[in-house]
């Protein structure tokens, strides 16, 4: 399950060491961690990391298959975490050391900045291939973070981006060697801890008002 720690003024959210899929309990733990960071006092920033082959593989399709009657509430809980992260009143940086697919890629995009491993691992929005259309809120989130050309490519083709390709397309801030991903994310976050607070929160709320409203609307 996700855990929250800290390195000085940088809070470290560890998503886990497996596929880090969005089970209800996992989503609740992430939401609680984000709320703790949002309401803390003093300078702070957030780095989100994981361990192993995956950063996050997104929706827990096995759970959803067994609980299809809870689809709407399940999507609402995913949307709530995305919206919470989009407007978190602290600088946020994703340290993507492994595969980052579907909802996991959207979770990474909800951060302010992203660092990705250069030599292995893919970031991908495969919804067109698995026949699960983006909700309006998900579309709004993705399009708020990517250029129109990159959003078209990523959303309509299911292209798998390696680190260098993702950096060239502006999806991630930088692609670096595996051992530098987390360190670079922490370095970036640590330089911005003084920005945390209500002003930053208001700026983000106004920047992402459209996607947040669409996420709040649910399945649409």
Residue pairs with C-beta under 8 A, 6 or more apart in sequence:
1 16
1 25
1 26
1 29
2 13
2 14
2 15
2 16
2 20
2 26
2 29
2 30
2 33
3 13
3 14
3 29
3 33
4 11
4 12
4 13
4 14
4 33
4 36
4 37
5 11
5 12
5 14
6 12
7 186
7 190
8 190
9 42
9 43
9 44
9 45
9 190
9 193
10 44
10 45
10 46
10 47
10 186
10 189
10 190
10 193
11 36
11 37
11 40
11 44
11 45
11 46
11 47
11 90
12 46
12 47
12 49
12 186
13 30
13 33
13 34
13 37
13 46
13 47
13 48
13 49
14 49
14 50
14 51
15 30
15 48
15 49
15 50
15 55
15 56
16 26
16 50
16 51
17 50
17 51
17 52
18 52
18 54
19 54
19 56
19 57
20 26
20 50
20 54
20 55
20 56
20 57
20 104
21 56
21 57
21 58
21 59
21 60
21 61
21 63
22 56
22 58
22 59
22 60
22 78
22 103
23 60
23 63
24 63
24 74
24 77
26 60
27 77
27 78
27 81
28 77
30 81
31 77
31 80
31 81
31 84
34 46
34 81
34 84
34 85
34 88
35 84
37 44
37 46
37 88
37 90
38 84
38 88
38 89
38 90
38 201
42 196
43 193
43 194
43 196
44 90
44 193
44 196
45 90
45 91
45 92
45 93
45 189
45 190
45 192
45 193
45 195
45 196
46 88
46 90
46 91
46 92
46 93
46 189
47 92
47 93
47 94
47 95
47 182
47 185
47 186
47 189
48 92
48 93
48 94
48 95
48 107
48 108
48 111
49 95
49 97
49 182
49 185
50 56
50 95
50 97
50 98
51 97
52 98
53 98
53 99
54 98
54 99
54 100
54 104
55 94
55 96
55 97
55 98
55 99
55 100
55 104
55 108
55 121
56 100
56 101
56 103
56 104
56 107
56 108
57 99
57 101
57 102
57 103
57 104
58 101
58 102
58 103
58 104
58 105
58 106
58 107
59 78
59 102
59 103
59 132
63 74
64 71
64 74
67 74
71 219
72 218
72 219
75 135
75 218
75 219
76 218
78 103
79 135
79 137
79 138
79 215
79 216
79 218
80 215
81 107
82 106
82 107
82 110
82 137
82 138
82 141
82 215
83 137
83 211
83 212
83 215
83 216
85 92
85 107
85 110
85 111
86 110
86 141
86 204
86 208
86 211
86 212
86 215
87 201
87 204
87 205
87 208
87 212
88 201
88 204
89 196
89 197
89 198
89 200
89 201
89 204
90 193
90 195
90 196
90 200
91 112
91 113
91 189
91 192
91 193
91 195
91 196
91 200
92 110
92 111
92 112
92 113
92 189
93 111
93 112
93 113
93 114
93 115
93 185
93 186
93 188
93 189
94 107
94 108
94 111
94 113
94 114
94 115
94 185
95 115
95 181
95 182
95 184
95 185
95 186
96 108
96 114
96 115
96 116
96 117
96 121
96 123
96 172
96 181
97 117
97 121
97 178
97 181
97 182
98 117
98 120
98 121
99 121
99 122
99 123
99 124
100 108
100 116
100 121
100 122
100 123
100 124
101 122
101 123
101 124
101 125
101 126
102 124
102 125
102 126
102 127
102 130
102 132
105 123
105 124
105 125
106 125
106 138
106 141
106 142
108 114
108 123
109 141
109 142
109 145
109 146
109 171
110 141
110 145
113 173
113 185
113 188
114 171
114 172
114 173
115 172
115 173
115 174
115 175
115 176
115 181
115 184
115 185
115 188
116 123
116 163
116 166
116 167
116 172
116 174
116 175
116 176
116 181
117 163
117 175
117 176
117 177
117 178
117 181
118 162
118 163
118 164
118 167
118 175
118 176
118 177
118 178
119 163
119 177
119 178
120 162
120 178
121 162
121 163
122 160
122 161
122 162
123 160
123 161
123 166
123 171
123 172
124 154
124 158
124 159
124 160
124 161
125 134
125 142
125 154
125 155
125 158
126 158
127 133
127 134
127 155
127 158
128 155
128 156
128 157
128 158
129 158
134 142
134 155
135 214
135 215
135 218
135 219
135 220
136 214
136 217
136 220
137 211
137 214
137 215
137 216
137 217
137 218
137 220
138 215
139 155
139 214
140 210
140 211
140 214
140 215
141 211
141 215
142 151
142 154
142 155
143 151
143 211
144 207
144 208
144 210
144 211
146 154
146 169
146 170
146 171
147 169
147 170
150 169
150 170
150 171
153 159
153 169
154 161
154 169
154 171
161 169
161 171
162 175
163 172
163 175
163 176
164 175
166 172
166 175
167 173
167 174
167 175
173 188
174 184
176 184
205 212
214 220
